[in-house]
Amino acid sequence: MYTLPHPLRLRNMADEAVDGGADAAFCRTLYASTRDDLRLLPLPPVQREQLIALQQRVHEDGRRHAWPQAEVLILEHAGRPVGRVVVAGGGTAWRLVELALLPGMHGRGLGRAVVEALQERAGAHGAAIGLSVACANEAALRLYRRAGFAHAGGDALHHEMVWRPPQNIT
């Protein structure tokens, strides 16, 4: 399990049949909050919402296809969902597929706490963590650099980054 400071908690995303779709509804809200590019389009509200919903389905289908065994986790703050974390892999190669927080939760140390908990768990397994981050996402780049992730390639839109656990010196 992931060790986070109180009042933070990571839990598995519930099946829609189990929670009445509350987690799925939260994830729709969260995804929409990350898509300023679509929310600012000059479209009627109904069409804009349909476009965001379509893009979310494409995003989720792509994630399921690329990382079918990924852990999908909900980040809670004081019992309220505030983010989503998707982690894939095992063995010595892990992948932070997604770390998304509601806009009002940015800048509070939640992302740092999640990354540190992931590093602690991966380090216990001797695993490196890879991720991809948009070049334009300066806040995320700062977070990952401060957490010890190093540039490992990429393209004009995304940086590939990797964190390796410290080597035990004996």
Stockholm file with secondary structure:
# STOCKHOLM 1.0

chainA/1-170         MYTLPHPLRLRNMADEAVDGGADAAFCRTLYASTRDDLRLLPLPPVQREQLIALQQRVHEDGRRHAWPQAEVLILEHAGRPVGRVVVAGGGTAWRLVELALLPGMHGRGLGRAVVEALQERAGAHGAAIGLSVACANEAALRLYRRAGFAHAGGDALHHEMVWRPPQNIT
#=GR chainA/1-170 SS CCCCCTTEEEEECCCHHHHTTHHHHHHHHHHHHTCHHHHTSSSCHHHHHHHHHHHHHHHHHHHHHHCTTCEEEEEEETTEEEEEEEEEEETTEEEEEEEEECGGGTTSSHHHHHHHHHHHHHHHTTCEEEEEEETTCHHHHHHHHHTTCEEEEECSSEEEEEECCCCCCC
#=GC SS_cons         CCCCCTTEEEEECCCHHHHTTHHHHHHHHHHHHTCHHHHTSSSCHHHHHHHHHHHHHHHHHHHHHHCTTCEEEEEEETTEEEEEEEEEEETTEEEEEEEEECGGGTTSSHHHHHHHHHHHHHHHTTCEEEEEEETTCHHHHHHHHHTTCEEEEECSSEEEEEECCCCCCC
//
